[in-house]
Amino acid sequence: MELNKIKELLAKYYQGETTLEEEKALKNFLNKDIVPDEFKPEQATFQYFEEVKKITFSKTLEYQKSPDTNTPAIKKIWWSSLAACLILGLLIVYWFPSFNNTDTTSSISVQQNPGTYEDPEKAYFEAKKALLLVSRKMNKGTDQMQKFSKFHTAQVSIAKQKQ
């Protein structure tokens, strides 16, 4: 068989595109005793595949029956766990009342519409304060960018000097 044909078949084999006949031709070629040196790794691989096919599993497996789930002890455990779950559920319902009920006599005052103001001037000043805070944070980040700007101008001037 031509070496170029073998190389093409190997490429197709590694891509998973060979037919069974092409794989048989590869096996026949690579299972020979004398193979060119460039195909020695593939020969070892195909020989390994042939050896692995010969390995058989000789141990016998024993089936172990699972424990019977209808025994009185299993039933007792099941019923006791069910009772514990029911008791736990009742305790949760009893100790944690619904959160939708609000106590009107509570000393904690909750603002009904947070972020809204009756006075337009107060709303303006609060919005201005929030925007100034954001502006300061943004400027703090852009200050660091000035260093990169200097680096960029130096890089551009070096590039111009090389030309």
ABEGO torsion letter per residue (X at the ends): XBAAAAAAAAAAAAAGABBAAAAAAAAAAAABABBBAAAAAAAAAAAAAAAAAABBBABBBBBBBBBBAABAAAAAAAAAAAAAAAAAAAAAAAABBBAABBBAABABBBBABBGBBABAAAAAAAAAAAAAAAAAAAAAAAAAAAAAAAAAAAAAAAAAAAX
